[in-house]
Structures are given as C-alpha cells and as structure tokens.
Amino acid sequence: MAVNLATKYSPVVSERFSQETVTDIAFNQDYDWVGVQTVNVYSIETTPMNDYQRTGMQRYGVPQELEDTVQELKLTQDKSFTQTIDRGNDMDQLNIKGAGIALDRQIRERIVPMVDAYRLATLAASAGGDHTTVATAANAYELFLRGQEFMGNSRVPAVGRVAYLSYRYFNFLKLDPSFVQSGDTSEISLVRGVLGSVDGIPLIPVPSDLLPANTQYLLAHPIAACAPVKLAEFTIHDNPPGISGNLIEGRVNFDCFVLESKKNGVYVSRSA
C-alpha cells in the first residue's frame, strides 16, 4: 500500500526584489492631456540680428514674419492586465494571494519597470547629443564630462540635470581616479535612486534591462521632455459575476515625448 505524505506550504510568500520608479524627476509637467489624446506644442523661431542703418525707411532691417513649428504629442501607450484569485484556491493556499498585495506586486514588478524602460528608451532615441566610446576605469569621468560639455554649449541649464547610469558604467566611474577627486558617492540623496553626484548632478544607477542596449549613461534635463500618465486605474472586484473570489484589473495610458526644440537637453553615451 502506498504511503502519501502530507505536504505543507509556508504562509510566508517569498517576494521578488522590485524597484519603485526612478524616472519621474527627469520630466516636466508643463502640458495637460485631460480630455484629449493629443497635445500640439508650438515652438516660435527668432529672427537674425541686423546692422542698424541711420538712413532710409528700413533702418532696423527688412521685417520678417515670425515663423513657428508644431510638434504633435499623441499618447500611444495604453496597457492593461487582468488576473483572478479563486476563493477556493486562496483558502487552500493559506490565503497567501491577498488581492491588495497582488495588485501592489503587479504595479511594482510589471508596470513601474515597463514605464521606466519606455521613458529611458524614448530619451535615448530622441537625444540631441550622443557619443560612442567604450567606457573604462580610465576614461569614465571624461566621458561624463563630454555630456556636460555638450549641454553647456547647448545652453541647457546647469541646475536640474539628472543622469541615469548602467551599473557597469557606474562601477567604472567610481574606479576612475579623476572621479575619485571630483565626484561624490559618499552620501545617498533623499531623491529616489540617487547614489552620488557629479558637479551637483544626481547619479541614478538603474538595472541594465531598463536602459536601451549599449547605453552607458543618459543625461537629461526636465525642460527637454515630458512623460504624461493620463490614466492609471486599478480595480479589485469581489465576487464579480462568474467568479467566486477576486478579479483584479488595471489600465495605464501613458507616453513620453522629447520636445524637438529642446532635444539638446538629452545626451546619451553609448558603448557601440
């Protein structure tokens, strides 16, 4: 006769590591998508300077009508999820699948990384400046200063810039003798994810799967881009029709845009 041994599962759930969003500080909130899916942003041009003439009827030069460009910002990302927790299964598993906890886990492990990765990919794809040189422990700080130089020459404000680094590049940066003299990793900022600074710029290392392939670091200023989240709706239905238990549903309508007139406020360093 067979002997069937009883099996017992622990009521303590082993949660995976997760991370809250780290990209919010890289974007402005200047535009409003309430009631619409598309926002048109105007950029107004300037006119050239002239030599003033002390005679004649056009002493200031020939008048030119101010020109403008329009950039259409249309939300394209509309994502959703759904999951059920059968009440019978939940009871037989020591109620380990609490609906509220499951929803929180879905947000932390699925939605936040998805949004962060999309935002960083958009920044990298639309960057006004980029450079390709493989980082080492001998040149990592120099590569960072190239981004600073580009932004300075592009008149991007010095205050407000933020840098997202791969952990590999961050390690090279900390090993670079020049950075050791000029950088600061001694204090962790209260800003989420910041593990140091260079010239007052927060350094935020992120997992490699959040950055586009071959990206070493991204330098961005909030004036250059916006990342609207028009809708973030999460609902837990208790005993909905046809289900004994919980139905969990969620939807996120979002996007990310780099403003064409301010794209020099984004710089990317690549290894290939």
ZAMARGU-4260 file (C-alpha; in steps of 0.2 Angstrom, whole numbers, plus 5000, padded with zeros to 4 digits):
<rodrens>
0) 5000/5000/5000 | 5007/5017/4995 | 5010/5030/5009 | 5006/5048/5004 | 5015/5060/5015
5) 5006/5076/5019 | 5013/5092/5011 | 5013/5109/5020 | 5017/5126/5012 | 5023/5141/5021
10) 5010/5155/5023 | 5025/5167/5021 | 5027/5172/5002 | 5044/5174/4996 | 5043/5191/4987
15) 5055/5196/4972 | 5065/5211/4973 | 5057/5226/4965 | 5060/5244/4962 | 5050/5260/4963
20) 5050/5272/4948 | 5066/5282/4946 | 5062/5292/4931 | 5049/5305/4937 | 5062/5318/4941
25) 5068/5319/4923 | 5052/5326/4915 | 5042/5341/4916 | 5023/5343/4919 | 5020/5358/4908
30) 5007/5350/4897 | 4989/5344/4901 | 4981/5329/4892 | 4965/5330/4902 | 4950/5327/4890
35) 4962/5324/4874 | 4974/5311/4867 | 4985/5324/4858 | 4993/5340/4863 | 5001/5351/4849
40) 5016/5361/4855 | 5022/5377/4846 | 5040/5382/4845 | 5042/5400/4840 | 5058/5405/4830
45) 5068/5420/4831 | 5075/5432/4818 | 5093/5436/4814 | 5101/5452/4820 | 5105/5466/4808
50) 5117/5481/4807 | 5106/5497/4811 | 5106/5509/4796 | 5105/5528/4801 | 5096/5532/4784
55) 5082/5526/4774 | 5065/5518/4778 | 5071/5501/4784 | 5084/5506/4797 | 5081/5491/4808
60) 5081/5479/4793 | 5068/5470/4782 | 5054/5465/4793 | 5051/5446/4794 | 5036/5437/4800
65) 5040/5426/4815 | 5039/5408/4810 | 5034/5393/4821 | 5034/5374/4821 | 5021/5362/4828
70) 5025/5346/4837 | 5011/5333/4839 | 5012/5324/4855 | 4999/5309/4854 | 4998/5296/4868
75) 5002/5279/4861 | 5004/5268/4876 | 4988/5260/4883 | 4992/5245/4893 | 4981/5233/4904
80) 4982/5217/4914 | 4969/5206/4922 | 4971/5192/4935 | 4959/5181/4946 | 4961/5174/4963
85) 4949/5160/4965 | 4942/5159/4983 | 4944/5141/4985 | 4962/5141/4979 | 4965/5155/4990
90) 4958/5146/5005 | 4968/5130/5001 | 4984/5140/5000 | 4983/5148/5017 | 4976/5165/5009
95) 4993/5169/5003 | 4986/5178/4987 | 4979/5193/4995 | 4971/5204/4981 | 4978/5220/4988
100) 4996/5213/4989 | 4994/5205/4972 | 4990/5222/4965 | 5004/5231/4973 | 5016/5217/4967
105) 5009/5219/4949 | 5012/5238/4950 | 5030/5237/4957 | 5036/5222/4946 | 5027/5225/4930
110) 5020/5242/4927 | 5034/5253/4935 | 5048/5244/4926 | 5038/5245/4909 | 5035/5264/4911
115) 5053/5267/4916 | 5061/5257/4902 | 5049/5265/4889 | 5054/5283/4896 | 5073/5279/4895
120) 5072/5272/4878 | 5062/5287/4871 | 5075/5299/4879 | 5089/5289/4871 | 5081/5288/4854
125) 5077/5307/4853 | 5093/5313/4861 | 5100/5329/4854 | 5118/5323/4858 | 5127/5307/4858
130) 5144/5299/4858 | 5151/5281/4856 | 5166/5277/4866 | 5168/5261/4877 | 5169/5266/4895
135) 5184/5260/4906 | 5190/5264/4923 | 5202/5276/4915 | 5190/5287/4904 | 5173/5285/4913
140) 5174/5303/4921 | 5180/5310/4904 | 5165/5303/4895 | 5153/5310/4908 | 5161/5327/4906
145) 5158/5326/4887 | 5140/5326/4891 | 5142/5341/4902 | 5151/5350/4889 | 5138/5346/4876
150) 5124/5353/4887 | 5134/5368/4892 | 5137/5373/4874 | 5119/5370/4870 | 5114/5382/4884
155) 5105/5369/4894 | 5103/5375/4912 | 5116/5368/4924 | 5103/5366/4938 | 5091/5352/4936
160) 5101/5339/4926 | 5100/5321/4930 | 5110/5306/4925 | 5104/5288/4923 | 5119/5276/4923
165) 5121/5257/4919 | 5129/5249/4935 | 5144/5244/4924 | 5147/5262/4919 | 5144/5267/4937
170) 5157/5255/4943 | 5170/5262/4930 | 5166/5279/4936 | 5169/5275/4954 | 5186/5267/4949
175) 5191/5282/4938 | 5205/5292/4948 | 5199/5308/4941 | 5181/5305/4948 | 5188/5300/4965
180) 5195/5318/4966 | 5179/5327/4959 | 5164/5316/4961 | 5154/5312/4977 | 5147/5295/4981
185) 5148/5297/5000 | 5130/5302/5003 | 5114/5295/4996 | 5101/5308/4992 | 5084/5308/4998
190) 5079/5309/4979 | 5074/5291/4975 | 5088/5280/4967 | 5102/5294/4969 | 5118/5286/4974
195) 5130/5300/4971 | 5133/5316/4961 | 5145/5324/4949 | 5145/5343/4948 | 5129/5343/4958
200) 5120/5331/4945 | 5111/5317/4954 | 5118/5300/4948 | 5105/5286/4947 | 5111/5269/4943
205) 5097/5258/4935 | 5097/5239/4930 | 5103/5236/4913 | 5086/5230/4907 | 5079/5247/4909
210) 5092/5255/4898 | 5092/5253/4879 | 5106/5241/4873 | 5124/5248/4873 | 5118/5263/4883
215) 5131/5268/4896 | 5123/5284/4903 | 5109/5296/4899 | 5110/5314/4904 | 5093/5324/4904
220) 5086/5340/4909 | 5067/5340/4914 | 5064/5355/4902 | 5068/5344/4887 | 5054/5331/4889
225) 5038/5326/4897 | 5030/5309/4902 | 5012/5311/4904 | 5002/5297/4913 | 4984/5301/4908
230) 4976/5286/4916 | 4981/5274/4930 | 4966/5264/4935 | 4967/5249/4946 | 4952/5239/4952
235) 4948/5224/4964 | 4931/5216/4961 | 4925/5205/4975 | 4914/5190/4968 | 4910/5198/4951
240) 4898/5188/4940 | 4905/5171/4936 | 4919/5171/4948 | 4920/5166/4966 | 4934/5176/4973
245) 4943/5192/4966 | 4945/5199/4949 | 4960/5212/4948 | 4961/5223/4933 | 4972/5238/4929
250) 4975/5250/4915 | 4989/5263/4911 | 4988/5276/4897 | 5004/5285/4896 | 5018/5291/4885
255) 5035/5300/4884 | 5040/5314/4872 | 5056/5324/4869 | 5052/5341/4863 | 5061/5344/4846
260) 5066/5362/4851 | 5074/5356/4867 | 5081/5339/4862 | 5099/5345/4866 | 5093/5344/4884
265) 5096/5325/4882 | 5113/5317/4879 | 5117/5298/4878 | 5134/5289/4879 | 5135/5273/4870
270) 5147/5258/4870 | 5143/5253/4852
</rodrens>
